[in-house]
Amino acid sequence: MHLDPLAIVTAFGLIFLAELPDKTMFASLAMGTRMRPLYVWFGTSSAFLVHVAIAVGAGGLIGLLPDWIVKLVSAVLFAFGAFMLLRGGGDDGDEESEVKTVTGFWPVYSTAFMAVFISEWGDLTQITTANLAASNGTWSTAIGSLAALMSVSALALLAGRFIAKRVPLGTVQRIGGLCMLGLAIWSVVEIFAA
């Protein structure tokens, strides 16, 4: 196993910049305002690990899945997340009784894992990782890509925690729900725009 520092840095830089404006970053931010950020990070990081392994090991598999199916499933999951966030968004006056934070490692982990795992299929970062692995080496690309994806998720979760401490939770919940609804609509639009 040969590691090329330049290939690691190249993969990190490209994937980090590509993932910053991505819908997964916004989904992580929304989950981080409502769930334990460390648990969310473990879930998102595990999903990214699987996707990086798939991308560097068999980048051609991405093309086997119909793009519209991936986007439709992603839209349904985002819509479900929006429904769950918006249905609990009551008045800000009595927040402790109205806003329920999802707790427990496994529920948070599995929610974060599935949200990222499904929405990242065929994503620009997965395709870029597959292309980089073909030209820059498997292990170097895998390390750089995974580090970039985990870093963006951590930044989104830190921002989510910062927002949650300064804005009433009911407001955060409604905004998060609207963001998830926007992501669901975005995914549906991508089906027809392709």
Residue pairs with C-beta under 8 A, 6 or more apart in sequence:
1 139
2 137
2 139
2 140
3 137
3 139
3 140
3 143
4 136
4 137
4 140
5 140
7 132
7 136
7 137
7 140
7 141
7 144
8 140
8 141
8 143
8 144
8 147
9 144
10 132
10 136
10 144
11 129
11 132
11 136
11 140
11 141
11 142
11 143
11 144
11 145
11 148
12 144
12 145
12 147
12 148
13 144
13 148
14 128
14 132
14 148
15 125
15 128
15 129
15 144
15 145
15 148
15 149
16 148
16 151
16 152
18 124
18 125
18 128
19 25
19 125
19 148
19 149
19 152
20 152
22 123
22 124
22 125
22 152
23 78
23 119
23 183
23 186
23 187
24 44
24 115
24 116
24 119
24 120
24 123
24 153
25 152
25 153
25 155
25 156
26 156
26 179
26 183
27 78
27 81
27 115
27 116
27 119
27 179
27 180
27 183
28 40
28 44
28 112
28 116
28 152
28 153
28 156
28 157
28 160
29 156
29 157
29 159
29 160
29 163
29 179
30 81
30 85
30 160
30 176
30 179
30 180
31 40
31 108
31 111
31 112
31 115
31 157
31 160
32 40
32 156
32 157
32 158
32 159
32 160
32 161
32 164
33 160
33 161
33 163
33 164
33 169
33 172
33 173
33 176
34 85
34 101
34 102
34 164
34 172
34 173
34 176
35 101
35 102
35 103
35 108
35 111
35 112
36 101
36 103
36 105
36 108
37 157
37 158
37 160
37 161
39 105
39 108
39 109
39 112
40 108
40 109
40 112
40 153
40 157
41 112
41 150
41 153
41 154
41 157
42 105
42 109
42 112
43 108
43 109
43 110
43 111
43 112
43 113
43 115
43 116
44 112
44 113
44 115
44 116
44 150
44 153
45 149
45 150
45 153
46 109
46 113
47 112
47 113
47 114
47 115
47 116
47 117
47 120
48 116
48 120
48 146
48 149
48 150
48 153
49 146
50 117
51 116
51 117
51 120
51 121
51 123
51 126
51 129
51 149
52 129
52 142
52 145
52 146
52 149
53 142
54 61
54 62
54 126
55 62
55 126
55 127
55 129
55 130
55 133
55 145
56 129
56 130
56 133
56 138
56 141
56 142
56 145
57 138
59 127
59 129
59 130
59 131
59 133
59 134
60 130
62 121
62 122
62 126
62 127
62 130
63 122
65 121
65 122
67 122
67 191
67 194
68 191
68 194
70 118
70 121
70 122
71 187
71 188
71 190
71 191
71 194
72 187
72 188
72 191
73 118
74 118
74 119
74 121
74 187
75 184
75 185
75 187
75 188
75 191
76 184
77 114
77 115
77 118
77 119
78 115
78 119
78 180
78 181
78 183
78 184
78 187
79 180
79 181
79 184
81 115
81 177
81 180
82 177
82 178
82 179
82 180
82 181
82 183
82 184
83 177
84 177
85 173
85 174
85 176
85 177
85 180
86 173
86 174
86 177
86 178
86 181
88 98
88 99
88 100
88 173
89 99
89 170
89 173
89 174
89 177
90 98
90 99
90 170
91 98
91 170
92 168
92 169
92 170
92 171
95 168
95 169
95 170
98 170
99 169
99 170
99 173
101 169
102 108
102 111
116 153
119 187
120 126
125 145
125 148
125 149
128 145
129 141
129 142
129 145
132 141
132 144
132 145
133 141
133 142
163 172
164 172
167 175
